[in-house]
Amino acid sequence: MRTMIDYNINDYFTTYLSCELRYQIDVPNSDIVFNGFWHRIRNVLGVDYKINRKNTVGVYYLVQNEFNISPPENIYITGLQYSLKL
């Protein structure tokens, strides 16, 4: 499940904030009987720059928190992205 809010600052820059929850249905390669559980949440804050109609570059910061697992884990990611519309 993912929710996203974005805001166009002008014709070139767009900021966004998103939140994603993951529901783990099954554990692959495991003999454990599994009934499913909420597994992680991801929060992302980013900025995109539209170069032209087809090309966009962006930078984002992602925080991933895993829970209902042992041991719980937090991951922090800074990333660059490039998009090409065909």
C-alpha positions in Angstrom: 0.0 0.0 0.0 1.5 3.3 -1.1 0.4 6.9 -0.6 2.2 9.8 -2.3 1.8 13.6 -2.3 3.6 15.8 -4.8 3.8 19.5 -5.3 4.9 21.3 -8.6 7.1 24.2 -7.5 7.3 25.5 -11.1 7.5 24.0 -14.6 10.8 22.3 -13.8 10.8 21.2 -10.1 8.5 18.8 -8.3 8.8 17.7 -4.7 7.2 14.6 -3.3 6.6 12.7 -0.1 5.5 9.1 0.0 4.8 6.4 2.5 4.7 2.7 1.6 3.6 -0.2 3.9 4.4 -3.8 2.9 2.3 -6.8 3.9 4.4 -10.1 3.7 2.0 -12.9 2.5 4.5 -15.7 2.5 8.1 -16.5 3.2 9.7 -18.0 0.1 12.0 -21.0 0.5 10.7 -21.8 3.9 8.8 -24.7 5.5 7.3 -22.5 8.1 3.5 -22.2 8.1 2.9 -18.5 7.6 -0.2 -16.4 8.0 1.2 -13.0 6.9 2.0 -9.8 8.7 2.9 -6.2 8.1 6.6 -6.2 7.5 8.1 -2.8 6.8 7.4 0.9 6.2 9.2 3.2 3.7 9.2 7.0 3.9 10.6 8.8 0.9 11.3 12.6 0.4 12.5 13.7 -3.0 12.9 16.4 -5.7 12.6 15.9 -9.4 13.9 18.2 -12.1 12.3 18.1 -15.5 15.0 18.6 -18.2 12.5 18.5 -21.1 9.3 16.6 -22.0 10.9 13.2 -21.9 13.8 13.4 -19.4 13.7 13.9 -15.7 16.4 13.6 -13.0 15.9 13.5 -9.3 17.3 13.0 -5.8 15.6 11.3 -2.9 16.1 10.2 0.7 14.5 6.9 1.8 14.1 5.6 5.4 13.0 2.0 5.7 11.9 0.5 9.0 11.4 -3.2 9.3 9.4 -4.6 12.2 7.7 -7.9 13.2 11.0 -9.6 12.4 14.0 -10.5 14.5 16.2 -8.5 14.6 14.4 -5.3 13.4 16.4 -3.3 10.9 16.5 0.4 9.8 17.9 1.3 6.4 18.8 4.9 5.2 19.3 5.4 1.5 20.1 8.5 -0.5 19.6 8.1 -4.2 19.7 9.6 -7.7 17.3 8.7 -10.4 16.8 9.3 -14.1 13.5 8.8 -16.0 13.0 8.6 -19.7 9.4 8.7 -21.2 9.1 6.7 -24.4 
